[in-house]
Amino acid sequence: MDENIIGLIAGGLTSIAMMPQLIKVIKEKNAEDISVIMLLILISGLSLWVCYGFLKDELPIILSNGFSVLVNLTLLICCFIFKKKC
Amino acid sequence: MDENIIGLIAGGLTSIAMMPQLIKVIKEKNAEDISVIMLLILISGLSLWVCYGFLKDELPIILSNGFSVLVNLTLLICCFIFKKKC
């Protein structure tokens, strides 16, 4: 099988797995269980993965980590909007 | 900078970011907030990333996703040990 297809399926699965947390936070308007520091570390790591993907010219890495950056940035924004201690 | 170093830093950061959840679950002996289905989807995705890393012969991808597989397998085992509905 083409390596890129494996990468795209892998990226799809890991992306799906992080959606419930985002949906829960938006639905309950509560981000109390989310740690801002951990989110910042995660977003930094994911952004570096996107750089790595561009340097290696690998679409699956760029797409899946780019999507993860978006999801976690949204979580970060939720943290500030809902203004709970997080 | 060497691409592999960027990849290793990226992998280190995303690995650090997932540790607090594991520590919390083990410390509180409570995995109630963890979804087994999502864990299974995540572990499948991460395992495919490890395959992708081997196919492309990229150490940062193999190491960081391999570590993530271990962390999430431990979370899965915690779910069954603590026997809370999760």
Backbone of each chain as nested JSON, in Angstrom:
{
  "chains": [
    {"id": "A", "residues": [
      {"number": 1, "name": "MET", "atoms": {"N": [0.85, -1.205, 0.0], "CA": [0.0, 0.0, 0.0], "C": [0.879, 1.246, 0.0]}},
      {"number": 2, "name": "ASP", "atoms": {"N": [0.402, 2.28, -0.62], "CA": [1.156, 3.53, -0.666], "C": [1.36, 4.081, 0.754]}},
      {"number": 3, "name": "GLU", "atoms": {"N": [2.586, 4.49, 1.039], "CA": [2.897, 5.01, 2.381], "C": [2.016, 6.201, 2.739]}},
      {"number": 4, "name": "ASN", "atoms": {"N": [1.764, 7.054, 1.734], "CA": [0.967, 8.252, 2.017], "C": [-0.454, 7.915, 2.442]}},
      {"number": 5, "name": "ILE", "atoms": {"N": [-0.987, 6.819, 1.867], "CA": [-2.347, 6.408, 2.245], "C": [-2.349, 5.967, 3.72]}},
      {"number": 6, "name": "ILE", "atoms": {"N": [-1.319, 5.186, 4.112], "CA": [-1.206, 4.769, 5.516], "C": [-1.117, 6.011, 6.41]}},
      {"number": 7, "name": "GLY", "atoms": {"N": [-0.296, 6.98, 5.999], "CA": [-0.151, 8.212, 6.771], "C": [-1.466, 8.98, 6.881]}},
      {"number": 8, "name": "LEU", "atoms": {"N": [-2.221, 9.018, 5.774], "CA": [-3.489, 9.764, 5.794], "C": [-4.519, 9.062, 6.684]}},
      {"number": 9, "name": "ILE", "atoms": {"N": [-4.565, 7.716, 6.625], "CA": [-5.484, 6.973, 7.5], "C": [-5.072, 7.189, 8.963]}},
      {"number": 10, "name": "ALA", "atoms": {"N": [-3.746, 7.098, 9.226], "CA": [-3.234, 7.312, 10.581], "C": [-3.641, 8.699, 11.084]}},
      {"number": 11, "name": "GLY", "atoms": {"N": [-3.441, 9.705, 10.244], "CA": [-3.791, 11.08, 10.617], "C": [-5.284, 11.24, 10.85]}},
      {"number": 12, "name": "GLY", "atoms": {"N": [-6.089, 10.558, 9.994], "CA": [-7.538, 10.622, 10.153], "C": [-7.962, 10.05, 11.499]}},
      {"number": 13, "name": "LEU", "atoms": {"N": [-7.4, 8.892, 11.855], "CA": [-7.777, 8.227, 13.116], "C": [-7.37, 9.07, 14.33]}},
      {"number": 14, "name": "THR", "atoms": {"N": [-6.13, 9.59, 14.329], "CA": [-5.702, 10.375, 15.492], "C": [-6.483, 11.697, 15.561]}},
      {"number": 15, "name": "SER", "atoms": {"N": [-6.932, 12.207, 14.41], "CA": [-7.741, 13.426, 14.422], "C": [-9.132, 13.153, 14.991]}},
      {"number": 16, "name": "ILE", "atoms": {"N": [-9.74, 12.03, 14.539], "CA": [-11.073, 11.659, 15.035], "C": [-11.03, 11.522, 16.567]}},
      {"number": 17, "name": "ALA", "atoms": {"N": [-9.926, 10.916, 17.071], "CA": [-9.829, 10.604, 18.5], "C": [-9.811, 11.851, 19.367]}},
      {"number": 18, "name": "MET", "atoms": {"N": [-9.444, 13.007, 18.793], "CA": [-9.379, 14.208, 19.645], "C": [-10.65, 15.062, 19.572]}},
      {"number": 19, "name": "MET", "atoms": {"N": [-11.569, 14.689, 18.65], "CA": [-12.769, 15.504, 18.48], "C": [-13.71, 15.487, 19.695]}},
      {"number": 20, "name": "PRO", "atoms": {"N": [-13.933, 14.324, 20.356], "CA": [-14.905, 14.309, 21.464], "C": [-14.59, 15.335, 22.548]}},
      {"number": 21, "name": "GLN", "atoms": {"N": [-13.28, 15.54, 22.83], "CA": [-12.935, 16.507, 23.868], "C": [-13.378, 17.912, 23.461]}},
      {"number": 22, "name": "LEU", "atoms": {"N": [-13.105, 18.265, 22.2], "CA": [-13.496, 19.593, 21.707], "C": [-15.013, 19.749, 21.751]}},
      {"number": 23, "name": "ILE", "atoms": {"N": [-15.722, 18.713, 21.29], "CA": [-17.191, 18.76, 21.264], "C": [-17.732, 18.911, 22.693]}},
      {"number": 24, "name": "LYS", "atoms": {"N": [-17.149, 18.154, 23.64], "CA": [-17.595, 18.199, 25.037], "C": [-17.409, 19.604, 25.618]}},
      {"number": 25, "name": "VAL", "atoms": {"N": [-16.224, 20.184, 25.374], "CA": [-15.926, 21.518, 25.921], "C": [-16.891, 22.56, 25.361]}},
      {"number": 26, "name": "ILE", "atoms": {"N": [-17.141, 22.496, 24.034], "CA": [-18.027, 23.484, 23.403], "C": [-19.47, 23.286, 23.883]}},
      {"number": 27, "name": "LYS", "atoms": {"N": [-19.89, 22.013, 23.982], "CA": [-21.264, 21.69, 24.366], "C": [-21.548, 22.135, 25.807]}},
      {"number": 28, "name": "GLU", "atoms": {"N": [-20.608, 21.785, 26.712], "CA": [-20.832, 22.079, 28.135], "C": [-20.361, 23.474, 28.518]}},
      {"number": 29, "name": "LYS", "atoms": {"N": [-19.765, 24.185, 27.566], "CA": [-19.194, 25.52, 27.827], "C": [-18.369, 25.51, 29.105]}},
      {"number": 30, "name": "ASN", "atoms": {"N": [-17.536, 24.512, 29.224], "CA": [-16.719, 24.326, 30.426], "C": [-15.371, 23.728, 30.025]}},
      {"number": 31, "name": "ALA", "atoms": {"N": [-14.31, 24.48, 30.31], "CA": [-12.979, 23.994, 29.94], "C": [-12.116, 23.816, 31.182]}},
      {"number": 32, "name": "GLU", "atoms": {"N": [-12.801, 23.541, 32.301], "CA": [-12.119, 23.478, 33.586], "C": [-11.046, 22.385, 33.638]}},
      {"number": 33, "name": "ASP", "atoms": {"N": [-11.302, 21.282, 32.933], "CA": [-10.363, 20.153, 33.011], "C": [-9.174, 20.298, 32.068]}},
      {"number": 34, "name": "ILE", "atoms": {"N": [-9.164, 21.381, 31.29], "CA": [-8.098, 21.562, 30.308], "C": [-6.979, 22.413, 30.912]}},
      {"number": 35, "name": "SER", "atoms": {"N": [-5.744, 21.957, 30.765], "CA": [-4.595, 22.72, 31.26], "C": [-4.026, 23.595, 30.14]}},
      {"number": 36, "name": "VAL", "atoms": {"N": [-4.022, 24.922, 30.366], "CA": [-3.532, 25.853, 29.347], "C": [-2.052, 25.592, 29.049]}},
      {"number": 37, "name": "ILE", "atoms": {"N": [-1.264, 25.318, 30.101], "CA": [0.172, 25.073, 29.894], "C": [0.381, 23.854, 28.992]}},
      {"number": 38, "name": "MET", "atoms": {"N": [-0.372, 22.779, 29.278], "CA": [-0.23, 21.577, 28.455], "C": [-0.675, 21.845, 27.014]}},
      {"number": 39, "name": "LEU", "atoms": {"N": [-1.757, 22.659, 26.873], "CA": [-2.228, 23.009, 25.524], "C": [-1.139, 23.762, 24.766]}},
      {"number": 40, "name": "LEU", "atoms": {"N": [-0.455, 24.707, 25.461], "CA": [0.594, 25.489, 24.81], "C": [1.762, 24.584, 24.396]}},
      {"number": 41, "name": "ILE", "atoms": {"N": [2.132, 23.649, 25.286], "CA": [3.221, 22.706, 24.949], "C": [2.804, 21.854, 23.739]}},
      {"number": 42, "name": "LEU", "atoms": {"N": [1.547, 21.379, 23.776], "CA": [1.04, 20.534, 22.688], "C": [1.028, 21.3, 21.359]}},
      {"number": 43, "name": "ILE", "atoms": {"N": [0.528, 22.548, 21.391], "CA": [0.446, 23.351, 20.165], "C": [1.861, 23.626, 19.625]}},
      {"number": 44, "name": "SER", "atoms": {"N": [2.834, 23.882, 20.522], "CA": [4.217, 24.09, 20.066], "C": [4.74, 22.834, 19.377]}},
      {"number": 45, "name": "GLY", "atoms": {"N": [4.517, 21.676, 20.027], "CA": [4.99, 20.411, 19.453], "C": [4.348, 20.136, 18.106]}},
      {"number": 46, "name": "LEU", "atoms": {"N": [3.021, 20.333, 18.029], "CA": [2.302, 20.06, 16.781], "C": [2.761, 21.003, 15.668]}},
      {"number": 47, "name": "SER", "atoms": {"N": [3.036, 22.276, 16.023], "CA": [3.497, 23.239, 15.018], "C": [4.871, 22.819, 14.483]}},
      {"number": 48, "name": "LEU", "atoms": {"N": [5.729, 22.31, 15.386], "CA": [7.036, 21.814, 14.937], "C": [6.871, 20.61, 14.008]}},
      {"number": 49, "name": "TRP", "atoms": {"N": [5.855, 19.758, 14.311], "CA": [5.586, 18.633, 13.406], "C": [5.197, 19.13, 12.022]}},
      {"number": 50, "name": "VAL", "atoms": {"N": [4.408, 20.225, 11.982], "CA": [4.011, 20.796, 10.681], "C": [5.276, 21.272, 9.939]}},
      {"number": 51, "name": "CYS", "atoms": {"N": [6.204, 21.96, 10.666], "CA": [7.48, 22.394, 10.056], "C": [8.229, 21.183, 9.505]}},
      {"number": 52, "name": "TYR", "atoms": {"N": [8.304, 20.131, 10.34], "CA": [8.995, 18.902, 9.948], "C": [8.378, 18.346, 8.659]}},
      {"number": 53, "name": "GLY", "atoms": {"N": [7.043, 18.357, 8.598], "CA": [6.337, 17.857, 7.415], "C": [6.702, 18.656, 6.176]}},
      {"number": 54, "name": "PHE", "atoms": {"N": [6.794, 20.0, 6.34], "CA": [7.154, 20.846, 5.193], "C": [8.597, 20.576, 4.771]}},
      {"number": 55, "name": "LEU", "atoms": {"N": [9.503, 20.438, 5.768], "CA": [10.924, 20.204, 5.454], "C": [11.113, 18.887, 4.72]}},
      {"number": 56, "name": "LYS", "atoms": {"N": [10.316, 17.872, 5.143], "CA": [10.438, 16.546, 4.523], "C": [9.484, 16.401, 3.342]}},
      {"number": 57, "name": "ASP", "atoms": {"N": [8.656, 17.437, 3.134], "CA": [7.68, 17.43, 2.043], "C": [6.745, 16.227, 2.142]}},
      {"number": 58, "name": "GLU", "atoms": {"N": [6.15, 16.058, 3.331], "CA": [5.239, 14.929, 3.534], "C": [3.841, 15.416, 3.903]}},
      {"number": 59, "name": "LEU", "atoms": {"N": [2.948, 15.253, 2.924], "CA": [1.586, 15.765, 3.062], "C": [0.829, 15.198, 4.262]}},
      {"number": 60, "name": "PRO", "atoms": {"N": [0.897, 13.87, 4.536], "CA": [0.113, 13.336, 5.671], "C": [0.482, 14.021, 6.989]}},
      {"number": 61, "name": "ILE", "atoms": {"N": [1.785, 14.29, 7.183], "CA": [2.234, 14.914, 8.431], "C": [1.741, 16.357, 8.516]}},
      {"number": 62, "name": "ILE", "atoms": {"N": [1.846, 17.086, 7.395], "CA": [1.389, 18.477, 7.378], "C": [-0.105, 18.55, 7.674]}},
      {"number": 63, "name": "LEU", "atoms": {"N": [-0.888, 17.712, 6.955], "CA": [-2.355, 17.767, 7.086], "C": [-2.817, 17.395, 8.49]}},
      {"number": 64, "name": "SER", "atoms": {"N": [-2.329, 16.258, 9.01], "CA": [-2.882, 15.786, 10.284], "C": [-2.439, 16.676, 11.446]}},
      {"number": 65, "name": "ASN", "atoms": {"N": [-1.174, 17.116, 11.424], "CA": [-0.724, 17.975, 12.523], "C": [-1.284, 19.389, 12.382]}},
      {"number": 66, "name": "GLY", "atoms": {"N": [-1.469, 19.84, 11.127], "CA": [-2.095, 21.152, 10.912], "C": [-3.515, 21.151, 11.481]}},
      {"number": 67, "name": "PHE", "atoms": {"N": [-4.244, 20.055, 11.219], "CA": [-5.611, 19.931, 11.745], "C": [-5.585, 19.909, 13.275]}},
      {"number": 68, "name": "SER", "atoms": {"N": [-4.618, 19.17, 13.842], "CA": [-4.511, 19.095, 15.306], "C": [-4.21, 20.466, 15.906]}},
      {"number": 69, "name": "VAL", "atoms": {"N": [-3.364, 21.257, 15.231], "CA": [-3.084, 22.616, 15.706], "C": [-4.391, 23.403, 15.782]}},
      {"number": 70, "name": "LEU", "atoms": {"N": [-5.208, 23.308, 14.72], "CA": [-6.483, 24.042, 14.686], "C": [-7.389, 23.631, 15.838]}},
      {"number": 71, "name": "VAL", "atoms": {"N": [-7.518, 22.303, 16.044], "CA": [-8.387, 21.788, 17.112], "C": [-7.916, 22.312, 18.469]}},
      {"number": 72, "name": "ASN", "atoms": {"N": [-6.601, 22.266, 18.704], "CA": [-6.091, 22.659, 20.011], "C": [-6.081, 24.172, 20.202]}},
      {"number": 73, "name": "LEU", "atoms": {"N": [-5.937, 24.926, 19.098], "CA": [-6.077, 26.378, 19.199], "C": [-7.515, 26.719, 19.584]}},
      {"number": 74, "name": "THR", "atoms": {"N": [-8.478, 25.98, 18.996], "CA": [-9.895, 26.199, 19.333], "C": [-10.127, 25.913, 20.815]}},
      {"number": 75, "name": "LEU", "atoms": {"N": [-9.52, 24.817, 21.317], "CA": [-9.632, 24.485, 22.747], "C": [-9.063, 25.614, 23.603]}},
      {"number": 76, "name": "LEU", "atoms": {"N": [-7.926, 26.166, 23.156], "CA": [-7.272, 27.253, 23.891], "C": [-8.192, 28.481, 23.938]}},
      {"number": 77, "name": "ILE", "atoms": {"N": [-8.8, 28.802, 22.78], "CA": [-9.724, 29.938, 22.725], "C": [-10.91, 29.681, 23.663]}},
      {"number": 78, "name": "CYS", "atoms": {"N": [-11.42, 28.429, 23.654], "CA": [-12.528, 28.066, 24.548], "C": [-12.144, 28.326, 26.001]}},
      {"number": 79, "name": "CYS", "atoms": {"N": [-10.901, 27.991, 26.36], "CA": [-10.428, 28.193, 27.728], "C": [-10.597, 29.654, 28.133]}},
      {"number": 80, "name": "PHE", "atoms": {"N": [-10.263, 30.562, 27.218], "CA": [-10.332, 31.98, 27.554], "C": [-11.764, 32.503, 27.49]}},
      {"number": 81, "name": "ILE", "atoms": {"N": [-12.555, 31.995, 26.531], "CA": [-13.948, 32.456, 26.398], "C": [-14.758, 32.044, 27.63]}},
      {"number": 82, "name": "PHE", "atoms": {"N": [-14.62, 30.779, 28.028], "CA": [-15.463, 30.286, 29.114], "C": [-14.951, 30.746, 30.467]}},
      {"number": 83, "name": "LYS", "atoms": {"N": [-13.741, 31.315, 30.452], "CA": [-13.169, 31.99, 31.618], "C": [-13.226, 31.221, 32.911]}},
      {"number": 84, "name": "LYS", "atoms": {"N": [-13.35, 29.891, 32.81], "CA": [-13.216, 29.08, 34.015], "C": [-11.724, 28.969, 34.272]}},
      {"number": 85, "name": "LYS", "atoms": {"N": [-11.375, 28.671, 35.482], "CA": [-9.969, 28.486, 35.805], "C": [-9.49, 27.233, 35.074]}},
      {"number": 86, "name": "CYS", "atoms": {"N": [-8.594, 27.41, 34.109], "CA": [-8.102, 26.216, 33.422], "C": [-6.636, 26.369, 33.073]}}
    ]},
    {"id": "B", "residues": [
      {"number": 1, "name": "MET", "atoms": {"N": [18.683, 23.944, 10.568], "CA": [18.738, 22.907, 11.602], "C": [18.345, 21.552, 10.993]}},
      {"number": 2, "name": "ASP", "atoms": {"N": [18.94, 20.52, 11.504], "CA": [18.639, 19.192, 10.985], "C": [17.155, 18.854, 11.191]}},
      {"number": 3, "name": "GLU", "atoms": {"N": [16.532, 18.344, 10.135], "CA": [15.097, 18.017, 10.203], "C": [14.794, 17.038, 11.339]}},
      {"number": 4, "name": "ASN", "atoms": {"N": [15.695, 16.08, 11.516], "CA": [15.448, 15.067, 12.543], "C": [15.422, 15.669, 13.945]}},
      {"number": 5, "name": "ILE", "atoms": {"N": [16.251, 16.699, 14.167], "CA": [16.26, 17.35, 15.481], "C": [14.914, 18.052, 15.712]}},
      {"number": 6, "name": "ILE", "atoms": {"N": [14.408, 18.725, 14.659], "CA": [13.082, 19.356, 14.774], "C": [12.033, 18.29, 15.085]}},
      {"number": 7, "name": "GLY", "atoms": {"N": [12.102, 17.169, 14.384], "CA": [11.158, 16.076, 14.615], "C": [11.247, 15.534, 16.038]}},
      {"number": 8, "name": "LEU", "atoms": {"N": [12.472, 15.404, 16.547], "CA": [12.641, 14.859, 17.895], "C": [12.133, 15.836, 18.961]}},
      {"number": 9, "name": "ILE", "atoms": {"N": [12.387, 17.144, 18.752], "CA": [11.859, 18.147, 19.691], "C": [10.324, 18.134, 19.635]}},
      {"number": 10, "name": "ALA", "atoms": {"N": [9.789, 18.092, 18.409], "CA": [8.326, 18.048, 18.233], "C": [7.747, 16.842, 18.971]}},
      {"number": 11, "name": "GLY", "atoms": {"N": [8.372, 15.693, 18.769], "CA": [7.905, 14.469, 19.42], "C": [8.008, 14.556, 20.933]}},
      {"number": 12, "name": "GLY", "atoms": {"N": [9.098, 15.167, 21.419], "CA": [9.281, 15.341, 22.859], "C": [8.172, 16.191, 23.457]}},
      {"number": 13, "name": "LEU", "atoms": {"N": [7.858, 17.305, 22.776], "CA": [6.824, 18.218, 23.284], "C": [5.45, 17.558, 23.298]}},
      {"number": 14, "name": "THR", "atoms": {"N": [5.085, 16.881, 22.186], "CA": [3.754, 16.258, 22.158], "C": [3.684, 15.082, 23.146]}},
      {"number": 15, "name": "SER", "atoms": {"N": [4.829, 14.458, 23.432], "CA": [4.837, 13.37, 24.43], "C": [4.656, 13.932, 25.838]}},
      {"number": 16, "name": "ILE", "atoms": {"N": [5.385, 15.026, 26.143], "CA": [5.262, 15.666, 27.463], "C": [3.803, 16.06, 27.711]}},
      {"number": 17, "name": "ALA", "atoms": {"N": [3.154, 16.593, 26.653], "CA": [1.8, 17.126, 26.799], "C": [0.778, 16.063, 27.182]}},
      {"number": 18, "name": "MET", "atoms": {"N": [1.085, 14.781, 26.905], "CA": [0.081, 13.757, 27.231], "C": [0.331, 13.086, 28.586]}},
      {"number": 19, "name": "MET", "atoms": {"N": [1.469, 13.406, 29.217], "CA": [1.79, 12.758, 30.487], "C": [0.845, 13.122, 31.646]}},
      {"number": 20, "name": "PRO", "atoms": {"N": [0.444, 14.406, 31.793], "CA": [-0.406, 14.75, 32.95], "C": [-1.667, 13.898, 33.049]}},
      {"number": 21, "name": "GLN", "atoms": {"N": [-2.262, 13.565, 31.893], "CA": [-3.48, 12.749, 31.938], "C": [-3.179, 11.365, 32.525]}},
      {"number": 22, "name": "LEU", "atoms": {"N": [-2.084, 10.773, 32.055], "CA": [-1.7, 9.447, 32.564], "C": [-1.413, 9.512, 34.067]}},
      {"number": 23, "name": "ILE", "atoms": {"N": [-0.656, 10.542, 34.473], "CA": [-0.299, 10.69, 35.89], "C": [-1.565, 10.862, 36.74]}},
      {"number": 24, "name": "LYS", "atoms": {"N": [-2.504, 11.695, 36.234], "CA": [-3.749, 11.957, 36.954], "C": [-4.549, 10.659, 37.148]}},
      {"number": 25, "name": "VAL", "atoms": {"N": [-4.678, 9.887, 36.058], "CA": [-5.453, 8.639, 36.119], "C": [-4.826, 7.669, 37.119]}},
      {"number": 26, "name": "ILE", "atoms": {"N": [-3.501, 7.526, 37.067], "CA": [-2.813, 6.583, 37.964], "C": [-2.909, 7.055, 39.418]}},
      {"number": 27, "name": "LYS", "atoms": {"N": [-2.735, 8.383, 39.614], "CA": [-2.743, 8.954, 40.96], "C": [-4.117, 8.816, 41.613]}},
      {"number": 28, "name": "GLU", "atoms": {"N": [-5.154, 9.162, 40.837], "CA": [-6.51, 9.167, 41.396], "C": [-7.18, 7.797, 41.277]}},
      {"number": 29, "name": "LYS", "atoms": {"N": [-6.505, 6.865, 40.628], "CA": [-7.078, 5.542, 40.37], "C": [-8.506, 5.645, 39.837]}},
      {"number": 30, "name": "ASN", "atoms": {"N": [-8.667, 6.535, 38.88], "CA": [-9.99, 6.797, 38.328], "C": [-9.843, 7.117, 36.838]}},
      {"number": 31, "name": "ALA", "atoms": {"N": [-10.468, 6.289, 36.0], "CA": [-10.35, 6.518, 34.558], "C": [-11.723, 6.792, 33.957]}},
      {"number": 32, "name": "GLU", "atoms": {"N": [-12.598, 7.34, 34.801], "CA": [-13.99, 7.523, 34.391], "C": [-14.16, 8.458, 33.186]}},
      {"number": 33, "name": "ASP", "atoms": {"N": [-13.263, 9.452, 33.091], "CA": [-13.409, 10.434, 32.011], "C": [-12.793, 9.966, 30.698]}},
      {"number": 34, "name": "ILE", "atoms": {"N": [-12.2, 8.776, 30.716], "CA": [-11.516, 8.276, 29.515], "C": [-12.468, 7.402, 28.713]}},
      {"number": 35, "name": "SER", "atoms": {"N": [-12.546, 7.655, 27.404], "CA": [-13.402, 6.839, 26.548], "C": [-12.576, 5.712, 25.92]}},
      {"number": 36, "name": "VAL", "atoms": {"N": [-12.992, 4.456, 26.203], "CA": [-12.258, 3.299, 25.675], "C": [-12.286, 3.3, 24.145]}},
      {"number": 37, "name": "ILE", "atoms": {"N": [-13.447, 3.642, 23.565], "CA": [-13.548, 3.637, 22.097], "C": [-12.548, 4.628, 21.494]}},
      {"number": 38, "name": "MET", "atoms": {"N": [-12.492, 5.84, 22.077], "CA": [-11.569, 6.85, 21.565], "C": [-10.114, 6.401, 21.742]}},
      {"number": 39, "name": "LEU", "atoms": {"N": [-9.83, 5.737, 22.882], "CA": [-8.478, 5.216, 23.112], "C": [-8.11, 4.194, 22.039]}},
      {"number": 40, "name": "LEU", "atoms": {"N": [-9.071, 3.311, 21.707], "CA": [-8.8, 2.284, 20.696], "C": [-8.553, 2.927, 19.329]}},
      {"number": 41, "name": "ILE", "atoms": {"N": [-9.368, 3.948, 18.996], "CA": [-9.168, 4.652, 17.719], "C": [-7.792, 5.316, 17.709]}},
      {"number": 42, "name": "LEU", "atoms": {"N": [-7.444, 5.973, 18.84], "CA": [-6.163, 6.672, 18.948], "C": [-4.99, 5.695, 18.819]}},
      {"number": 43, "name": "ILE", "atoms": {"N": [-5.082, 4.557, 19.535], "CA": [-3.985, 3.577, 19.487], "C": [-3.835, 3.015, 18.065]}},
      {"number": 44, "name": "SER", "atoms": {"N": [-4.97, 2.784, 17.371], "CA": [-4.891, 2.311, 15.974], "C": [-4.172, 3.344, 15.117]}},
      {"number": 45, "name": "GLY", "atoms": {"N": [-4.572, 4.619, 15.264], "CA": [-3.959, 5.684, 14.472], "C": [-2.472, 5.806, 14.756]}},
      {"number": 46, "name": "LEU", "atoms": {"N": [-2.113, 5.79, 16.046], "CA": [-0.705, 5.939, 16.427], "C": [0.126, 4.755, 15.919]}},
      {"number": 47, "name": "SER", "atoms": {"N": [-0.46, 3.543, 15.953], "CA": [0.262, 2.366, 15.462], "C": [0.523, 2.494, 13.961]}},
      {"number": 48, "name": "LEU", "atoms": {"N": [-0.488, 3.036, 13.239], "CA": [-0.294, 3.249, 11.802], "C": [0.808, 4.283, 11.556]}},
      {"number": 49, "name": "TRP", "atoms": {"N": [0.888, 5.312, 12.444], "CA": [1.974, 6.296, 12.323], "C": [3.325, 5.628, 12.5]}},
      {"number": 50, "name": "VAL", "atoms": {"N": [3.402, 4.653, 13.427], "CA": [4.663, 3.93, 13.624], "C": [5.014, 3.156, 12.339]}},
      {"number": 51, "name": "CYS", "atoms": {"N": [3.995, 2.486, 11.729], "CA": [4.213, 1.783, 10.448], "C": [4.736, 2.764, 9.402]}},
      {"number": 52, "name": "TYR", "atoms": {"N": [4.062, 3.921, 9.314], "CA": [4.457, 4.962, 8.36], "C": [5.909, 5.366, 8.59]}},
      {"number": 53, "name": "GLY", "atoms": {"N": [6.287, 5.52, 9.861], "CA": [7.666, 5.882, 10.211], "C": [8.665, 4.831, 9.737]}},
      {"number": 54, "name": "PHE", "atoms": {"N": [8.295, 3.557, 9.913], "CA": [9.193, 2.483, 9.467], "C": [9.298, 2.468, 7.943]}},
      {"number": 55, "name": "LEU", "atoms": {"N": [8.139, 2.645, 7.255], "CA": [8.146, 2.633, 5.79], "C": [8.998, 3.759, 5.23]}},
      {"number": 56, "name": "LYS", "atoms": {"N": [8.918, 4.945, 5.889], "CA": [9.676, 6.111, 5.412], "C": [11.057, 6.17, 6.058]}},
      {"number": 57, "name": "ASP", "atoms": {"N": [11.292, 5.244, 6.996], "CA": [12.579, 5.182, 7.702], "C": [12.875, 6.506, 8.41]}},
      {"number": 58, "name": "GLU", "atoms": {"N": [11.89, 6.97, 9.21], "CA": [12.072, 8.232, 9.932], "C": [11.985, 8.007, 11.436]}},
      {"number": 59, "name": "LEU", "atoms": {"N": [13.146, 8.121, 12.066], "CA": [13.26, 7.823, 13.489], "C": [12.353, 8.701, 14.379]}},
      {"number": 60, "name": "PRO", "atoms": {"N": [12.264, 10.03, 14.142], "CA": [11.43, 10.85, 15.036], "C": [9.98, 10.376, 15.079]}},
      {"number": 61, "name": "ILE", "atoms": {"N": [9.457, 9.969, 13.912], "CA": [8.058, 9.509, 13.841], "C": [7.894, 8.185, 14.584]}},
      {"number": 62, "name": "ILE", "atoms": {"N": [8.857, 7.279, 14.387], "CA": [8.784, 5.977, 15.06], "C": [8.838, 6.162, 16.576]}},
      {"number": 63, "name": "LEU", "atoms": {"N": [9.824, 6.957, 17.036], "CA": [10.028, 7.125, 18.48], "C": [8.839, 7.795, 19.157]}},
      {"number": 64, "name": "SER", "atoms": {"N": [8.381, 8.936, 18.6], "CA": [7.35, 9.687, 19.319], "C": [6.009, 8.964, 19.283]}},
      {"number": 65, "name": "ASN", "atoms": {"N": [5.681, 8.358, 18.135], "CA": [4.403, 7.644, 18.09], "C": [4.473, 6.32, 18.838]}},
      {"number": 66, "name": "GLY", "atoms": {"N": [5.647, 5.702, 18.839], "CA": [5.823, 4.477, 19.628], "C": [5.614, 4.766, 21.106]}},
      {"number": 67, "name": "PHE", "atoms": {"N": [6.197, 5.877, 21.566], "CA": [6.016, 6.279, 22.961], "C": [4.537, 6.563, 23.258]}},
      {"number": 68, "name": "SER", "atoms": {"N": [3.869, 7.249, 22.311], "CA": [2.443, 7.558, 22.504], "C": [1.606, 6.286, 22.575]}},
      {"number": 69, "name": "VAL", "atoms": {"N": [1.955, 5.293, 21.767], "CA": [1.238, 4.009, 21.821], "C": [1.367, 3.427, 23.23]}},
      {"number": 70, "name": "LEU", "atoms": {"N": [2.59, 3.455, 23.79], "CA": [2.817, 2.906, 25.133], "C": [1.98, 3.645, 26.182]}},
      {"number": 71, "name": "VAL", "atoms": {"N": [1.997, 4.99, 26.118], "CA": [1.233, 5.795, 27.085], "C": [-0.255, 5.456, 27.001]}},
      {"number": 72, "name": "ASN", "atoms": {"N": [-0.783, 5.364, 25.778], "CA": [-2.215, 5.134, 25.627], "C": [-2.606, 3.689, 25.926]}},
      {"number": 73, "name": "LEU", "atoms": {"N": [-1.677, 2.745, 25.687], "CA": [-1.941, 1.365, 26.1], "C": [-2.016, 1.301, 27.624]}},
      {"number": 74, "name": "THR", "atoms": {"N": [-1.134, 2.051, 28.3], "CA": [-1.164, 2.086, 29.766], "C": [-2.493, 2.664, 30.25]}},
      {"number": 75, "name": "LEU", "atoms": {"N": [-2.963, 3.729, 29.574], "CA": [-4.265, 4.316, 29.923], "C": [-5.374, 3.281, 29.754]}},
      {"number": 76, "name": "LEU", "atoms": {"N": [-5.295, 2.514, 28.663], "CA": [-6.309, 1.494, 28.383], "C": [-6.306, 0.434, 29.486]}},
      {"number": 77, "name": "ILE", "atoms": {"N": [-5.104, 0.008, 29.896], "CA": [-4.993, -0.989, 30.97], "C": [-5.563, -0.415, 32.268]}},
      {"number": 78, "name": "CYS", "atoms": {"N": [-5.275, 0.874, 32.534], "CA": [-5.83, 1.544, 33.723], "C": [-7.353, 1.487, 33.702]}},
      {"number": 79, "name": "CYS", "atoms": {"N": [-7.935, 1.718, 32.524], "CA": [-9.397, 1.689, 32.391], "C": [-9.945, 0.359, 32.893]}},
      {"number": 80, "name": "PHE", "atoms": {"N": [-9.269, -0.737, 32.536], "CA": [-9.772, -2.055, 32.914], "C": [-9.443, -2.379, 34.371]}},
      {"number": 81, "name": "ILE", "atoms": {"N": [-8.263, -1.939, 34.847], "CA": [-7.871, -2.224, 36.23], "C": [-8.812, -1.507, 37.204]}},
      {"number": 82, "name": "PHE", "atoms": {"N": [-9.06, -0.212, 36.932], "CA": [-9.844, 0.572, 37.889], "C": [-11.338, 0.276, 37.765]}},
      {"number": 83, "name": "LYS", "atoms": {"N": [-11.677, -0.46, 36.665], "CA": [-13.032, -0.992, 36.487], "C": [-14.162, 0.008, 36.667]}},
      {"number": 84, "name": "LYS", "atoms": {"N": [-13.856, 1.297, 36.534], "CA": [-14.939, 2.278, 36.517], "C": [-15.507, 2.221, 35.103]}},
      {"number": 85, "name": "LYS", "atoms": {"N": [-16.709, 2.676, 34.944], "CA": [-17.305, 2.731, 33.621], "C": [-16.545, 3.776, 32.811]}},
      {"number": 86, "name": "CYS", "atoms": {"N": [-15.855, 3.356, 31.766], "CA": [-15.131, 4.356, 30.968], "C": [-15.192, 3.983, 29.486]}}
    ]}
  ]
}
